[in-house]
């Protein structure tokens, strides 16, 4: 798996669980014409936008902001 995929999964799973985390990652990859394994650091903005869009109906804006901050931290560490 790519570093972005791994770090995104680590950041998302505590908040949304493994199924929703995987859905967010795969939806981003598909929208970019890639697989989850092909995502790279250059795709991090698209991942953030996808996470915001996919979680908007089920999570409060403050929660989504917290998740996005976790994504940024995880991608910087990974």
Biopython code that builds the backbone (N, CA, C, O; Angstrom):
import numpy as np
from Bio.PDB.StructureBuilder import StructureBuilder

atoms = [
    (1, "UNK", "N", (0.831, -1.191, 0.000)),
    (1, "UNK", "CA", (0.000, 0.000, 0.000)),
    (1, "UNK", "C", (0.869, 1.246, 0.000)),
    (1, "UNK", "O", (2.015, 1.225, 0.448)),
    (2, "UNK", "N", (0.305, 2.321, -0.507)),
    (2, "UNK", "CA", (1.055, 3.571, -0.536)),
    (2, "UNK", "C", (1.117, 4.181, 0.858)),
    (2, "UNK", "O", (0.312, 3.853, 1.730)),
    (3, "UNK", "N", (2.071, 5.060, 1.051)),
    (3, "UNK", "CA", (2.213, 5.735, 2.344)),
    (3, "UNK", "C", (0.973, 6.568, 2.655)),
    (3, "UNK", "O", (0.536, 6.623, 3.805)),
    (4, "UNK", "N", (0.398, 7.222, 1.630)),
    (4, "UNK", "CA", (-0.803, 8.027, 1.853)),
    (4, "UNK", "C", (-1.965, 7.140, 2.267)),
    (4, "UNK", "O", (-2.712, 7.485, 3.183)),
    (5, "UNK", "N", (-2.125, 6.019, 1.612)),
    (5, "UNK", "CA", (-3.206, 5.094, 1.958)),
    (5, "UNK", "C", (-3.058, 4.600, 3.389)),
    (5, "UNK", "O", (-4.026, 4.577, 4.149)),
    (6, "UNK", "N", (-1.844, 4.204, 3.752)),
    (6, "UNK", "CA", (-1.597, 3.723, 5.116)),
    (6, "UNK", "C", (-1.872, 4.802, 6.160)),
    (6, "UNK", "O", (-2.553, 4.556, 7.156)),
    (7, "UNK", "N", (-1.337, 5.994, 5.924)),
    (7, "UNK", "CA", (-1.515, 7.060, 6.912)),
    (7, "UNK", "C", (-2.970, 7.509, 6.985)),
    (7, "UNK", "O", (-3.458, 7.849, 8.062)),
    (8, "UNK", "N", (-3.663, 7.513, 5.858)),
    (8, "UNK", "CA", (-5.080, 7.881, 5.860)),
    (8, "UNK", "C", (-5.895, 6.860, 6.637)),
    (8, "UNK", "O", (-6.785, 7.223, 7.407)),
    (9, "UNK", "N", (-5.597, 5.608, 6.439)),
    (9, "UNK", "CA", (-6.322, 4.555, 7.151)),
    (9, "UNK", "C", (-6.097, 4.691, 8.665)),
    (9, "UNK", "O", (-7.044, 4.586, 9.445)),
    (10, "UNK", "N", (-4.862, 4.921, 9.071)),
    (10, "UNK", "CA", (-4.536, 5.089, 10.495)),
    (10, "UNK", "C", (-5.284, 6.292, 11.074)),
    (10, "UNK", "O", (-5.780, 6.238, 12.199)),
    (11, "UNK", "N", (-5.360, 7.368, 10.306)),
    (11, "UNK", "CA", (-6.026, 8.577, 10.794)),
    (11, "UNK", "C", (-7.545, 8.434, 10.833)),
    (11, "UNK", "O", (-8.188, 8.925, 11.761)),
    (12, "UNK", "N", (-8.119, 7.773, 9.843)),
    (12, "UNK", "CA", (-9.576, 7.688, 9.732)),
    (12, "UNK", "C", (-10.215, 6.629, 10.627)),
    (12, "UNK", "O", (-11.276, 6.868, 11.204)),
    (13, "UNK", "N", (-9.589, 5.473, 10.748)),
    (13, "UNK", "CA", (-10.230, 4.348, 11.436)),
    (13, "UNK", "C", (-10.707, 4.638, 12.866)),
    (13, "UNK", "O", (-11.793, 4.187, 13.231)),
    (14, "UNK", "N", (-9.954, 5.362, 13.684)),
    (14, "UNK", "CA", (-10.459, 5.609, 15.047)),
    (14, "UNK", "C", (-11.768, 6.408, 15.078)),
    (14, "UNK", "O", (-12.540, 6.309, 16.031)),
    (15, "UNK", "N", (-12.004, 7.189, 14.041)),
    (15, "UNK", "CA", (-13.200, 8.036, 13.998)),
    (15, "UNK", "C", (-14.373, 7.374, 13.287)),
    (15, "UNK", "O", (-15.520, 7.512, 13.711)),
    (16, "UNK", "N", (-14.083, 6.651, 12.199)),
    (16, "UNK", "CA", (-15.176, 6.147, 11.361)),
    (16, "UNK", "C", (-15.188, 4.632, 11.178)),
    (16, "UNK", "O", (-16.114, 4.090, 10.576)),
    (17, "UNK", "N", (-14.174, 3.950, 11.688)),
    (17, "UNK", "CA", (-14.094, 2.501, 11.539)),
    (17, "UNK", "C", (-13.436, 2.110, 10.235)),
    (17, "UNK", "O", (-13.258, 2.944, 9.347)),
    (18, "UNK", "N", (-13.072, 0.834, 10.116)),
    (18, "UNK", "CA", (-12.321, 0.393, 8.937)),
    (18, "UNK", "C", (-13.113, 0.404, 7.634)),
    (18, "UNK", "O", (-12.541, 0.661, 6.575)),
    (19, "UNK", "N", (-14.391, 0.137, 7.688)),
    (19, "UNK", "CA", (-15.183, 0.071, 6.450)),
    (19, "UNK", "C", (-15.336, 1.465, 5.830)),
    (19, "UNK", "O", (-15.119, 1.639, 4.631)),
    (20, "UNK", "N", (-15.706, 2.445, 6.637)),
    (20, "UNK", "CA", (-15.875, 3.806, 6.118)),
    (20, "UNK", "C", (-14.517, 4.386, 5.715)),
    (20, "UNK", "O", (-14.424, 5.085, 4.706)),
    (21, "UNK", "N", (-13.474, 4.108, 6.481)),
    (21, "UNK", "CA", (-12.133, 4.580, 6.123)),
    (21, "UNK", "C", (-11.744, 4.046, 4.748)),
    (21, "UNK", "O", (-11.271, 4.794, 3.892)),
    (22, "UNK", "N", (-11.947, 2.756, 4.547)),
    (22, "UNK", "CA", (-11.623, 2.146, 3.264)),
    (22, "UNK", "C", (-12.459, 2.742, 2.135)),
    (22, "UNK", "O", (-11.957, 2.959, 1.032)),
    (23, "UNK", "N", (-13.727, 3.003, 2.411)),
    (23, "UNK", "CA", (-14.606, 3.607, 1.406)),
    (23, "UNK", "C", (-14.105, 4.987, 0.999)),
    (23, "UNK", "O", (-14.073, 5.306, -0.189)),
    (24, "UNK", "N", (-13.716, 5.801, 1.962)),
    (24, "UNK", "CA", (-13.198, 7.140, 1.657)),
    (24, "UNK", "C", (-11.938, 7.064, 0.803)),
    (24, "UNK", "O", (-11.783, 7.815, -0.160)),
    (25, "UNK", "N", (-11.049, 6.160, 1.163)),
    (25, "UNK", "CA", (-9.789, 6.023, 0.432)),
    (25, "UNK", "C", (-10.038, 5.500, -0.983)),
    (25, "UNK", "O", (-9.500, 6.041, -1.949)),
    (26, "UNK", "N", (-10.848, 4.455, -1.105)),
    (26, "UNK", "CA", (-11.120, 3.888, -2.433)),
    (26, "UNK", "C", (-11.884, 4.866, -3.313)),
    (26, "UNK", "O", (-11.607, 4.960, -4.509)),
    (27, "UNK", "N", (-12.845, 5.601, -2.741)),
    (27, "UNK", "CA", (-13.606, 6.581, -3.528)),
    (27, "UNK", "C", (-12.687, 7.667, -4.073)),
    (27, "UNK", "O", (-12.841, 8.104, -5.214)),
    (28, "UNK", "N", (-11.745, 8.094, -3.268)),
    (28, "UNK", "CA", (-10.782, 9.086, -3.739)),
    (28, "UNK", "C", (-9.948, 8.517, -4.880)),
    (28, "UNK", "O", (-9.785, 9.157, -5.919)),
    (29, "UNK", "N", (-9.429, 7.326, -4.686)),
    (29, "UNK", "CA", (-8.594, 6.718, -5.715)),
    (29, "UNK", "C", (-9.360, 6.545, -7.022)),
    (29, "UNK", "O", (-8.851, 6.873, -8.094)),
    (30, "UNK", "N", (-10.572, 6.033, -6.931)),
    (30, "UNK", "CA", (-11.385, 5.820, -8.130)),
    (30, "UNK", "C", (-11.657, 7.137, -8.847)),
    (30, "UNK", "O", (-11.614, 7.203, -10.076)),
    (31, "UNK", "N", (-11.938, 8.189, -8.070)),
    (31, "UNK", "CA", (-12.221, 9.490, -8.695)),
    (31, "UNK", "C", (-11.003, 10.044, -9.432)),
    (31, "UNK", "O", (-11.135, 10.879, -10.328)),
    (32, "UNK", "N", (-9.829, 9.577, -9.052)),
    (32, "UNK", "CA", (-8.594, 10.017, -9.699)),
    (32, "UNK", "C", (-8.103, 9.032, -10.757)),
    (32, "UNK", "O", (-7.048, 9.232, -11.359)),
    (33, "UNK", "N", (-8.880, 7.961, -10.981)),
    (33, "UNK", "CA", (-8.487, 6.954, -11.957)),
    (33, "UNK", "C", (-7.346, 6.076, -11.476)),
    (33, "UNK", "O", (-6.552, 5.577, -12.274)),
    (34, "UNK", "N", (-7.270, 5.889, -10.161)),
    (34, "UNK", "CA", (-6.191, 5.104, -9.564)),
    (34, "UNK", "C", (-6.772, 4.035, -8.657)),
    (34, "UNK", "O", (-7.979, 3.985, -8.419)),
    (35, "UNK", "N", (-5.894, 3.185, -8.158)),
    (35, "UNK", "CA", (-6.267, 2.277, -7.079)),
    (35, "UNK", "C", (-5.754, 2.892, -5.779)),
    (35, "UNK", "O", (-4.951, 3.825, -5.805)),
    (36, "UNK", "N", (-6.210, 2.378, -4.661)),
    (36, "UNK", "CA", (-5.757, 2.892, -3.361)),
    (36, "UNK", "C", (-4.243, 2.759, -3.233)),
    (36, "UNK", "O", (-3.600, 3.608, -2.616)),
    (37, "UNK", "N", (-3.670, 1.707, -3.805)),
    (37, "UNK", "CA", (-2.224, 1.495, -3.732)),
    (37, "UNK", "C", (-1.435, 2.513, -4.538)),
    (37, "UNK", "O", (-0.237, 2.689, -4.313)),
    (38, "UNK", "N", (-2.090, 3.181, -5.467)),
    (38, "UNK", "CA", (-1.404, 4.144, -6.335)),
    (38, "UNK", "C", (-1.486, 5.581, -5.826)),
    (38, "UNK", "O", (-0.881, 6.475, -6.417)),
    (39, "UNK", "N", (-2.219, 5.817, -4.745)),
    (39, "UNK", "CA", (-2.312, 7.173, -4.215)),
    (39, "UNK", "C", (-0.945, 7.633, -3.717)),
    (39, "UNK", "O", (-0.176, 6.849, -3.161)),
    (40, "UNK", "N", (-0.660, 8.914, -3.926)),
    (40, "UNK", "CA", (0.624, 9.467, -3.488)),
    (40, "UNK", "C", (0.370, 10.773, -2.739)),
    (40, "UNK", "O", (-0.768, 11.230, -2.631)),
    (41, "UNK", "N", (1.418, 11.348, -2.236)),
    (41, "UNK", "CA", (1.309, 12.610, -1.516)),
    (41, "UNK", "C", (0.634, 13.700, -2.333)),
    (41, "UNK", "O", (-0.029, 14.579, -1.781)),
    (42, "UNK", "N", (0.803, 13.641, -3.639)),
    (42, "UNK", "CA", (0.178, 14.635, -4.513)),
    (42, "UNK", "C", (-1.349, 14.533, -4.492)),
    (42, "UNK", "O", (-2.042, 15.461, -4.910)),
    (43, "UNK", "N", (-1.865, 13.416, -4.011)),
    (43, "UNK", "CA", (-3.312, 13.198, -3.964)),
    (43, "UNK", "C", (-3.931, 13.565, -2.609)),
    (43, "UNK", "O", (-5.124, 13.345, -2.398)),
    (44, "UNK", "N", (-3.141, 14.115, -1.702)),
    (44, "UNK", "CA", (-3.646, 14.383, -0.351)),
    (44, "UNK", "C", (-4.769, 15.423, -0.332)),
    (44, "UNK", "O", (-5.694, 15.319, 0.473)),
    (45, "UNK", "N", (-4.694, 16.418, -1.209)),
    (45, "UNK", "CA", (-5.765, 17.422, -1.259)),
    (45, "UNK", "C", (-7.064, 16.772, -1.734)),
    (45, "UNK", "O", (-8.134, 17.041, -1.188)),
    (46, "UNK", "N", (-6.969, 15.928, -2.738)),
    (46, "UNK", "CA", (-8.157, 15.220, -3.228)),
    (46, "UNK", "C", (-8.732, 14.316, -2.147)),
    (46, "UNK", "O", (-9.950, 14.196, -2.024)),
    (47, "UNK", "N", (-7.862, 13.675, -1.359)),
    (47, "UNK", "CA", (-8.326, 12.821, -0.272)),
    (47, "UNK", "C", (-9.066, 13.647, 0.770)),
    (47, "UNK", "O", (-10.133, 13.247, 1.236)),
    (48, "UNK", "N", (-8.511, 14.788, 1.136)),
    (48, "UNK", "CA", (-9.183, 15.655, 2.106)),
    (48, "UNK", "C", (-10.559, 16.081, 1.601)),
    (48, "UNK", "O", (-11.537, 16.032, 2.347)),
    (49, "UNK", "N", (-10.639, 16.493, 0.354)),
    (49, "UNK", "CA", (-11.920, 16.909, -0.211)),
    (49, "UNK", "C", (-12.918, 15.758, -0.232)),
    (49, "UNK", "O", (-14.098, 15.949, 0.061)),
    (50, "UNK", "N", (-12.450, 14.580, -0.573)),
    (50, "UNK", "CA", (-13.310, 13.402, -0.609)),
    (50, "UNK", "C", (-13.821, 13.048, 0.782)),
    (50, "UNK", "O", (-15.000, 12.740, 0.956)),
    (51, "UNK", "N", (-12.937, 13.092, 1.767)),
    (51, "UNK", "CA", (-13.333, 12.799, 3.150)),
    (51, "UNK", "C", (-14.398, 13.783, 3.597)),
    (51, "UNK", "O", (-15.410, 13.384, 4.172)),
    (52, "UNK", "N", (-14.180, 15.059, 3.341)),
    (52, "UNK", "CA", (-15.173, 16.081, 3.731)),
    (52, "UNK", "C", (-16.530, 15.802, 3.069)),
    (52, "UNK", "O", (-17.570, 15.847, 3.726)),
    (53, "UNK", "N", (-16.505, 15.516, 1.775)),
    (53, "UNK", "CA", (-17.742, 15.291, 1.027)),
    (53, "UNK", "C", (-18.472, 14.031, 1.496)),
    (53, "UNK", "O", (-19.689, 14.043, 1.681)),
    (54, "UNK", "N", (-17.721, 12.951, 1.683)),
    (54, "UNK", "CA", (-18.342, 11.689, 2.076)),
    (54, "UNK", "C", (-18.863, 11.692, 3.516)),
    (54, "UNK", "O", (-19.860, 11.037, 3.818)),
    (55, "UNK", "N", (-18.194, 12.422, 4.394)),
    (55, "UNK", "CA", (-18.594, 12.418, 5.798)),
    (55, "UNK", "C", (-19.607, 13.509, 6.154)),
    (55, "UNK", "O", (-20.220, 13.458, 7.220)),
    (56, "UNK", "N", (-19.784, 14.488, 5.277)),
    (56, "UNK", "CA", (-20.685, 15.605, 5.560)),
    (56, "UNK", "C", (-22.080, 15.149, 6.009)),
    (56, "UNK", "O", (-22.620, 15.727, 6.953)),
    (57, "UNK", "N", (-22.686, 14.135, 5.370)),
    (57, "UNK", "CA", (-24.034, 13.743, 5.801)),
    (57, "UNK", "C", (-24.079, 13.024, 7.155)),
    (57, "UNK", "O", (-25.143, 12.928, 7.766)),
    (58, "UNK", "N", (-22.935, 12.520, 7.626)),
    (58, "UNK", "CA", (-22.985, 11.695, 8.834)),
    (58, "UNK", "C", (-22.185, 12.242, 10.009)),
    (58, "UNK", "O", (-22.251, 11.689, 11.107)),
    (59, "UNK", "N", (-21.437, 13.310, 9.801)),
    (59, "UNK", "CA", (-20.592, 13.828, 10.878)),
    (59, "UNK", "C", (-20.723, 15.342, 10.979)),
    (59, "UNK", "O", (-20.959, 16.035, 9.990)),
    (60, "UNK", "N", (-20.565, 15.825, 12.183)),
    (60, "UNK", "CA", (-20.596, 17.271, 12.428)),
    (60, "UNK", "C", (-19.354, 17.919, 11.804)),
    (60, "UNK", "O", (-18.298, 17.292, 11.725)),
    (61, "UNK", "N", (-19.484, 19.172, 11.363)),
    (61, "UNK", "CA", (-18.330, 19.854, 10.764)),
    (61, "UNK", "C", (-17.086, 19.862, 11.664)),
    (61, "UNK", "O", (-15.968, 19.710, 11.172)),
    (62, "UNK", "N", (-17.271, 20.035, 12.953)),
    (62, "UNK", "CA", (-16.122, 20.032, 13.867)),
    (62, "UNK", "C", (-15.440, 18.664, 13.891)),
    (62, "UNK", "O", (-14.215, 18.580, 13.988)),
    (63, "UNK", "N", (-16.220, 17.610, 13.804)),
    (63, "UNK", "CA", (-15.660, 16.256, 13.779)),
    (63, "UNK", "C", (-14.880, 16.041, 12.494)),
    (63, "UNK", "O", (-13.792, 15.465, 12.515)),
    (64, "UNK", "N", (-15.427, 16.498, 11.381)),
    (64, "UNK", "CA", (-14.733, 16.368, 10.101)),
    (64, "UNK", "C", (-13.416, 17.143, 10.140)),
    (64, "UNK", "O", (-12.395, 16.662, 9.649)),
    (65, "UNK", "N", (-13.441, 18.340, 10.724)),
    (65, "UNK", "CA", (-12.205, 19.122, 10.848)),
    (65, "UNK", "C", (-11.160, 18.370, 11.665)),
    (65, "UNK", "O", (-9.977, 18.381, 11.326)),
    (66, "UNK", "N", (-11.595, 17.720, 12.735)),
    (66, "UNK", "CA", (-10.685, 16.928, 13.570)),
    (66, "UNK", "C", (-10.087, 15.781, 12.770)),
    (66, "UNK", "O", (-8.897, 15.491, 12.886)),
    (67, "UNK", "N", (-10.909, 15.131, 11.961)),
    (67, "UNK", "CA", (-10.438, 14.016, 11.126)),
    (67, "UNK", "C", (-9.427, 14.521, 10.099)),
    (67, "UNK", "O", (-8.405, 13.876, 9.865)),
    (68, "UNK", "N", (-9.707, 15.657, 9.493)),
    (68, "UNK", "CA", (-8.797, 16.218, 8.485)),
    (68, "UNK", "C", (-7.455, 16.590, 9.137)),
    (68, "UNK", "O", (-6.398, 16.371, 8.544)),
    (69, "UNK", "N", (-7.495, 17.141, 10.333)),
    (69, "UNK", "CA", (-6.253, 17.448, 11.054)),
    (69, "UNK", "C", (-5.472, 16.159, 11.305)),
    (69, "UNK", "O", (-4.251, 16.128, 11.152)),
    (70, "UNK", "N", (-6.181, 15.095, 11.691)),
    (70, "UNK", "CA", (-5.525, 13.796, 11.906)),
    (70, "UNK", "C", (-4.921, 13.278, 10.602)),
    (70, "UNK", "O", (-3.839, 12.692, 10.611)),
    (71, "UNK", "N", (-5.609, 13.489, 9.490)),
    (71, "UNK", "CA", (-5.066, 13.084, 8.184)),
    (71, "UNK", "C", (-3.757, 13.813, 7.889)),
    (71, "UNK", "O", (-2.779, 13.206, 7.451)),
    (72, "UNK", "N", (-3.753, 15.128, 8.138)),
    (72, "UNK", "CA", (-2.543, 15.919, 7.890)),
    (72, "UNK", "C", (-1.390, 15.446, 8.769)),
    (72, "UNK", "O", (-0.262, 15.294, 8.300)),
    (73, "UNK", "N", (-1.682, 15.215, 10.042)),
    (73, "UNK", "CA", (-0.638, 14.737, 10.966)),
    (73, "UNK", "C", (-0.087, 13.390, 10.517)),
    (73, "UNK", "O", (1.125, 13.176, 10.483)),
    (74, "UNK", "N", (-0.998, 12.492, 10.174)),
    (74, "UNK", "CA", (-0.575, 11.148, 9.770)),
    (74, "UNK", "C", (0.256, 11.193, 8.491)),
    (74, "UNK", "O", (1.234, 10.457, 8.361)),
    (75, "UNK", "N", (-0.125, 12.049, 7.551)),
    (75, "UNK", "CA", (0.627, 12.111, 6.292)),
    (75, "UNK", "C", (1.999, 12.754, 6.509)),
    (75, "UNK", "O", (2.950, 12.415, 5.806)),
    (76, "UNK", "N", (2.116, 13.671, 7.463)),
    (76, "UNK", "CA", (3.413, 14.279, 7.768)),
    (76, "UNK", "C", (4.331, 13.283, 8.463)),
    (76, "UNK", "O", (5.542, 13.283, 8.241)),
    (77, "UNK", "N", (3.746, 12.432, 9.306)),
    (77, "UNK", "CA", (4.537, 11.435, 10.027)),
    (77, "UNK", "C", (4.918, 10.270, 9.123)),
    (77, "UNK", "O", (5.994, 9.687, 9.251)),
    (78, "UNK", "N", (3.994, 9.941, 8.192)),
    (78, "UNK", "CA", (4.238, 8.790, 7.316)),
    (78, "UNK", "C", (4.997, 9.198, 6.137)),
    (78, "UNK", "O", (5.301, 8.368, 5.281)),
]
sb = StructureBuilder()
sb.init_structure("model")
sb.init_model(0)
sb.init_chain("A")
sb.init_seg("    ")
for serial, (resi, resn, name, xyz) in enumerate(atoms, 1):
    if name == "N":
        sb.init_residue(resn, " ", resi, " ")
    sb.init_atom(name, np.array(xyz, "f"), 0.0, 1.0, " ", f" {name:<3s}", serial, name[0])
structure = sb.get_structure()
